Amino acid sequence: MASFTASSLSFSAVTCSFKQDQVSNMRKASLSFGGKTFPSYKLPTLRYQVACAAKPETIDKVCEIVRKQLALPEDRDVNGESKFSALGADSLDTVEIVMGLEEEFDISVEEDSAQSITTVKEAAELIEKLMEKKC
């Protein structure tokens, strides 16, 4: 039976990001024992996707609020993929939409989060996340 003690363990080219489809990516690992270095081994890319699908009823409620805030006609299609800008919303309209969502769902949306919302689906996902934190 052989035994050994690692004097160092190093990981190189380690990146950590919070992109839409990638949380962590470690590309290469190498070992060094007692001054002797072993070759680097390429590690497989690991990808994690965080999916937060909003409930259909939340999306429907957000659609109603967006339609009301923008005074859109009933025949205008508003769905989860609808972008506020494509519906004619400017930055002031977006602020009013967020205020309407805060009132309807009894939540508080931070300014940074409010500025990053561009679609009905994003708004619904943020609402559910904030409501979950609240509970």
C-alpha positions, 0 to 999 in steps of 0.5 A: 500500500502506498501513501503520500502527502500532497504539498500543494494542490493548484487549480488554474484558469478557474472562472466563476460567473453568473451568466444566464447558462453558466454558473461555474467553469473549472478548466484545468487542474494540476497536482504537485507532490514533494516538488514533483509536478504532475501534468495538468488535466483538462476537466470537463466543462460543467454547466448549470442552468438555473430555471425559474419559470414563473407560474402562469397565473403570475404571468397573466396578472403581470400582463393585466397590469402592463396592459392597464398601465400602458392603456393597451387595447384588449386585442393587443397581444401581451404575453410572457415574452412581450418586451415593455419597449415593444409595447411602447413603454418608455422608462417612465412607463416601466417605473409605473409598471413596477409601482403597479406590480409592487402595489398588486403583489405587496412587494418592494422592488429595488431600483437595480432590479427594476431597471433590469426588467425588460419583459413580462416574464422577467417581471413575473419571475422577479415577483415570485422570487421576492414573494418567496423571500418574503415568506 
